[in-house]
């Protein structure tokens, strides 16, 4: 017989009432109660005897261990407002995207109302004593104390109520293994100074010492693969995938400033050769809100030394270039793009005429690309080159929700010094494809099993954007009509998919990007379930609403139906033909007029002096003749092709100025 309540619920010991855990926690205004149930240890003799689990073992959390914890709690209560009063944060957790929206409201929903509530009493006792010792013990130089503070902030994320046990890896994991404030159900706590284990003080210090050693004698990793191409015999002496090379150039003096990149007034205009940055992308990471976890502790030691930077209770946020729905609820994306553009403009101002701006980008979604690219190009930059490099981190659907993109893209930008040259979208598309194929072949030559789809997508996008940026504002889908960054990204996605779709005829290559996306989504189908359309469009800038607003589909009972061409044609009756500019709209109007009994003369549209046929109109009519969603549409498209050909043949050849679209002319 089942004697336990359902998931996330508990039964009251007094009356047996089953209640939701979070509802009770919220009503209490405190964090949920926690209780230890096991400890993990290591026995060298068991290891020597080759017992299972390599000498490690689990044991119950017994009365002796409970008394130790209670003693630490009592000591904390006695000292927190005495000798340790200046060494633990008392400020409240502020409302923000990460604390109030992304994971629910961790303050009201989980009781994490103040930063100290993210630690148990024993952890607070340890952290406060460590911080006090770092500041007060001995006669050490202040720079040495700051080094130790670097280890302290690493220790904080390993010893808190957001540190958790990872059963897949059988090890503790620190806070921000995934960058959020998501409460954990398998909280784990480590010893402070053991010789073994992960997340203790010794392991937190290791990275600081290694960083100092590197600054004195830097090294770079040279891959065995790269070495093999230059010296195969030398590469044979390397056992691993790479080897450390010491160039002998120690890190010199540097100056660090804290401030907003929207205002670099302290740097003279045209004075720098190189700007390198890894900026935030959209709402992917809210750095200042995550940094508060460390800042509220570090400021206790640093506010007296650097009052201009550490006097405030929290990190500065007003000029953070992120799309934050908590701080800018009306238009977070617009706010982000405005600040990012100003950052790029300041970089443009301080760079020399031949200077370089370099940044990395690895976001797998389209929306952040639109904002980043528009702001970059509007600030006066173009992409000189893009370099795919193998990433050391995971950036896709990986461990703890991280992203598994194997390649990052390094973007190298220069200041635009002349007006961009006009080019047709179709011509640019073919040039991009030729370059992408060459690049892909080179990369696949060094990947035994081929590149993952996500990596190919990132690399192809980077190469396509090189071309687009050089002609930004002058890439035409038709005479007098330029393509936006959003539509260009949709078109670039089509480049990616053209090589992967088999057994289907791709839409004409010089169609407008949104048209190609629509035709690739529906193919020869007249209807698609809503979830299938949403799945197909995921990862692009487009949504089903883009198709609905254009009048190409309508939704009924969670299904999207293609608008019949006859309905489209009837909707254009009496409207000015100068506004009929979209390639697909033109094709649907002509096909709709060719349905039996339509009462609409297709030739009237073609002969209208205000009508200018799109360069993709004829190929679209021919494609729909072969790939229309039903026989009636295909028959009407066949008639439309004949009428168009007859009209085109009747047009007298007129002397015209050279056109970007001559290759597509009648």
QUIBELWO-V59052 format. One record per residue. SS is DSSP state (hx for helix, st for strand, lp for the rest). OMEGA is omega in whole degrees, 0 to 359 (* if undefined). NEAR is the number of other ideal C-beta (glycine too) atoms within 12 Angstrom. Layout:
BEGIN
SS_OMEGA_NEAR, SS_OMEGA_NEAR
END
This chain:
BEGIN
lp_181_3, lp_183_7, lp_180_7, lp_181_11, lp_181_16, lp_183_12, lp_178_11, lp_177_16, st_177_16, st_178_21, st_179_18, lp_181_14, lp_183_9, lp_186_7, lp_178_8, lp_180_11, lp_178_14, st_182_20, st_177_22, st_183_20, hx_184_27, hx_178_25, hx_179_18, hx_178_24, hx_180_29, hx_180_23, hx_182_15, hx_183_18, lp_180_17, lp_174_19, lp_180_33, lp_179_28, lp_179_15, lp_177_27, lp_178_13, lp_180_23, lp_180_17, st_172_18, st_174_24, st_179_28, st_179_22, st_180_22, lp_182_19, hx_181_15, hx_177_11, hx_178_16, hx_179_17, hx_180_11, lp_178_12, lp_175_10, lp_178_15, hx_174_12, hx_173_16, hx_177_17, hx_178_18, st_180_20, st_172_19, st_178_16, st_179_16, st_173_16, lp_191_20, lp_184_14, hx_180_11, hx_180_13, hx_179_22, hx_179_18, hx_177_13, hx_181_20, hx_180_25, hx_179_18, hx_178_17, hx_179_28, hx_180_21, hx_179_16, hx_179_22, hx_179_30, hx_182_17, hx_188_16, hx_188_23, lp_178_27, lp_179_14, lp_185_15, lp_181_18, lp_188_30, lp_183_18, lp_190_22, lp_171_33, lp_187_36, lp_180_34, lp_185_23, lp_179_22, st_173_20, lp_184_33, lp_175_30, lp_178_24, lp_180_36, hx_183_35, hx_184_38, hx_185_38, hx_184_27, lp_190_24, lp_182_26, lp_192_28, lp_177_22, lp_184_26, hx_180_39, hx_181_30, hx_185_23, hx_184_30, hx_175_34, lp_177_28, lp_187_36, lp_181_27, st_184_25, hx_181_35, hx_179_32, hx_178_34, hx_181_38, lp_174_38, lp_185_29, hx_181_29, hx_178_31, hx_178_38, hx_178_36, hx_181_32, hx_184_34, hx_181_43, hx_178_37, hx_178_29, hx_182_36, hx_178_35, hx_180_26, hx_180_23, hx_183_32, hx_193_29, hx_190_18, lp_171_14, lp_181_12, lp_184_8, lp_174_16, lp_183_10, hx_180_18, hx_177_12, hx_180_18, hx_179_27, hx_174_23, hx_182_23, hx_176_30, hx_176_34, hx_176_27, hx_181_31, hx_181_36, hx_174_36, hx_180_34, hx_179_40, hx_185_41, hx_177_34, hx_183_39, lp_178_39, lp_182_40, lp_174_37, lp_171_39, lp_189_33, st_179_31, st_179_26, st_184_20, lp_179_12, lp_179_12, lp_179_13, lp_184_15, st_173_23, st_176_30, st_181_28, lp_172_32, lp_182_34, lp_166_31, lp_162_28, lp_194_26, lp_177_29, lp_177_28, lp_182_37, lp_180_25, lp_185_31, lp_180_32, lp_180_18, lp_184_21, st_182_29, lp_180_35, lp_182_38, lp_172_34, lp_182_28, lp_187_27, lp_178_17, lp_177_16, lp_182_12, lp_173_21, lp_180_25, lp_175_28, lp_177_34, lp_184_28, hx_181_30, hx_181_23, hx_178_29, hx_180_31, hx_187_27, hx_183_19, hx_179_19, hx_179_26, hx_179_19, hx_178_19, hx_178_18, hx_178_22, hx_181_17, hx_180_20, hx_180_18, hx_182_16, lp_186_18, lp_175_20, lp_174_20, st_179_16, st_176_21, st_183_23, st_177_22, hx_180_22, hx_179_21, hx_180_22, hx_181_22, hx_180_20, hx_182_14, hx_182_13, lp_186_15, hx_181_14, hx_179_10, hx_179_16, hx_180_21, lp_180_12, lp_180_13, lp_182_22, lp_183_9, lp_181_14, lp_181_17, st_180_20, st_177_23, st_177_17, st_183_18, lp_183_16, lp_177_14, lp_177_11, lp_182_14, lp_181_16, lp_180_16, lp_180_9, lp_178_7, lp_176_8, lp_180_8, lp_176_9, lp_172_15, lp_180_19, lp_181_18, lp_177_21, lp_174_33, lp_181_25, lp_180_18, lp_186_25, lp_181_14, lp_181_15, lp_183_20, lp_178_12, lp_176_18, lp_186_16, lp_186_16, st_177_23, st_188_16, st_171_19, st_178_33, st_181_19, st_172_26, lp_190_22, lp_173_37, lp_181_32, lp_178_36, lp_180_34, lp_184_33, lp_179_34, lp_179_31, lp_192_37, hx_185_28, hx_180_31, hx_176_39, hx_182_32, hx_179_27, hx_180_34, hx_179_40, hx_187_34, hx_185_33, hx_175_36, hx_185_41, hx_182_35, hx_180_33, hx_179_34, hx_190_34, hx_186_29, lp_177_21, lp_181_15, lp_182_19, lp_186_19, hx_181_11, hx_182_14, hx_189_19, hx_179_24, lp_182_17, lp_181_22, lp_184_21, lp_177_29, lp_177_28, lp_186_22, lp_190_30, lp_181_17, lp_176_26, lp_184_36, lp_175_40, lp_176_36, lp_187_33, lp_184_37, lp_179_24, lp_182_26, lp_181_31, lp_186_26, lp_183_17, lp_184_12, lp_183_15, hx_181_27, hx_178_29, hx_178_20, hx_179_30, hx_183_35, hx_179_36, hx_180_24, hx_180_35, hx_178_39, hx_180_29, hx_176_26, hx_179_37, hx_182_39, hx_176_28, hx_176_31, hx_178_38, hx_183_34, hx_187_29, hx_179_27, st_171_33, st_181_22, st_179_19, st_182_14, st_185_27, st_169_27, st_180_40, st_176_29, st_180_34, st_180_30, st_181_40, lp_180_40, lp_184_33, lp_179_37, lp_184_31, lp_188_35, hx_180_31, hx_179_35, hx_181_39, hx_182_34, hx_182_41, hx_184_46, hx_178_42, hx_181_32, hx_179_38, hx_182_41, hx_179_37, hx_179_26, lp_175_33, lp_178_29, st_166_38, st_180_36, st_176_36, st_181_25, st_173_24, st_184_35, st_174_24, st_177_35, st_179_25, st_185_29, lp_174_25, lp_183_16, lp_175_20, lp_187_24, st_183_31, lp_183_26, lp_183_16, lp_184_19, hx_180_17, hx_176_22, hx_179_18, lp_188_22, st_184_30, lp_173_22, lp_188_35, lp_183_32, st_166_39, st_176_31, st_172_39, st_179_28, st_177_40, st_187_27, st_174_39, st_178_30, st_178_29, lp_182_28, lp_178_17, lp_180_13, lp_179_13, lp_179_24, lp_180_19, lp_179_25, st_176_30, st_179_35, hx_181_47, hx_180_33, hx_180_27, hx_181_39, hx_181_37, hx_179_21, hx_178_24, hx_182_39, hx_179_27, hx_179_18, hx_181_25, hx_179_34, hx_179_21, hx_179_17, hx_181_31, hx_180_32, hx_180_18, hx_181_16, hx_182_28, hx_178_20, lp_182_14, lp_177_22, lp_188_20, lp_183_9, lp_180_9, lp_181_15, lp_174_26, lp_183_26, hx_181_22, hx_180_29, hx_178_34, hx_180_33, hx_181_38, hx_183_47, hx_180_43, hx_179_40, hx_181_45, hx_180_44, hx_180_37, hx_182_42, hx_173_44, hx_181_32, hx_185_38, hx_184_41, hx_180_40, hx_182_30, lp_186_33, lp_182_34, lp_182_24, lp_175_27, st_190_38, st_172_31, st_178_39, st_179_31, lp_177_23, lp_182_16, st_180_24, st_181_25, lp_179_33, lp_177_25, hx_180_33, hx_181_29, hx_177_33, hx_178_42, hx_174_38, hx_179_40, hx_179_44, hx_175_42, hx_179_36, hx_175_40, hx_182_42, hx_187_35, hx_183_28, hx_182_27, lp_185_18, lp_182_18, lp_181_19, lp_177_9, lp_179_8, lp_177_19, lp_179_21, lp_175_27, lp_181_36, lp_187_34, lp_183_32, lp_169_36, lp_173_42, lp_184_45, hx_181_44, hx_176_38, hx_180_43, hx_179_40, hx_180_42, hx_182_45, hx_176_41, hx_181_38, hx_185_37, hx_181_34, lp_180_28, lp_183_25, lp_178_25, lp_181_24, st_178_25, st_175_28, st_183_19, hx_183_24, hx_179_15, hx_177_19, hx_180_34, hx_179_21, hx_181_14, hx_185_28, hx_182_30, lp_181_19, lp_176_30, lp_176_38, lp_186_32, lp_174_36, lp_176_28, hx_179_32, hx_177_19, hx_178_26, hx_180_33, hx_182_21, hx_178_17, lp_179_27, lp_182_28, lp_179_37, st_170_34, st_184_24, st_176_24, st_178_14, lp_177_10, lp_176_15, st_175_19, st_179_32, st_176_26, st_178_37, lp_180_33, lp_179_27, hx_180_43, hx_178_29, hx_178_25, hx_181_35, hx_180_35, hx_179_22, hx_180_24, lp_179_32, lp_178_21, lp_180_11, lp_182_19, lp_183_14, hx_178_23, hx_180_14, hx_179_17, lp_187_31, lp_182_28, lp_181_32, hx_182_42, hx_176_42, hx_179_37, hx_181_41, hx_182_46, hx_178_46, hx_180_47, hx_180_50, hx_179_46, hx_179_40, hx_182_36, lp_174_38, lp_178_32, lp_176_14, lp_181_12, lp_183_27, lp_181_15, lp_181_30, lp_181_21, hx_182_38, hx_180_22, hx_178_23, hx_182_37, hx_184_33, hx_181_19, lp_184_23, lp_179_11, lp_182_16, lp_175_27, lp_182_25, lp_177_38, lp_180_40, lp_181_34, lp_186_39, hx_182_46, hx_178_32, hx_179_35, hx_178_41, hx_180_44, hx_180_27, hx_180_36, hx_174_46, hx_181_30, hx_190_23, hx_178_27, lp_185_37, lp_179_29, lp_185_22, hx_180_14, hx_178_23, hx_180_38, hx_178_26, hx_180_20, hx_178_37, hx_177_37, hx_178_25, hx_180_30, hx_177_43, hx_180_30, hx_180_23, hx_179_31, hx_181_38, hx_179_22, hx_179_17, hx_181_26, hx_180_21, hx_183_13, hx_182_14, lp_179_16, lp_178_9, lp_181_10, lp_175_9, lp_182_6, lp_174_14, lp_180_9, lp_184_12, lp_174_21, lp_189_29, lp_182_30, hx_181_15, hx_181_18, hx_186_28, lp_186_21, lp_*_25
END
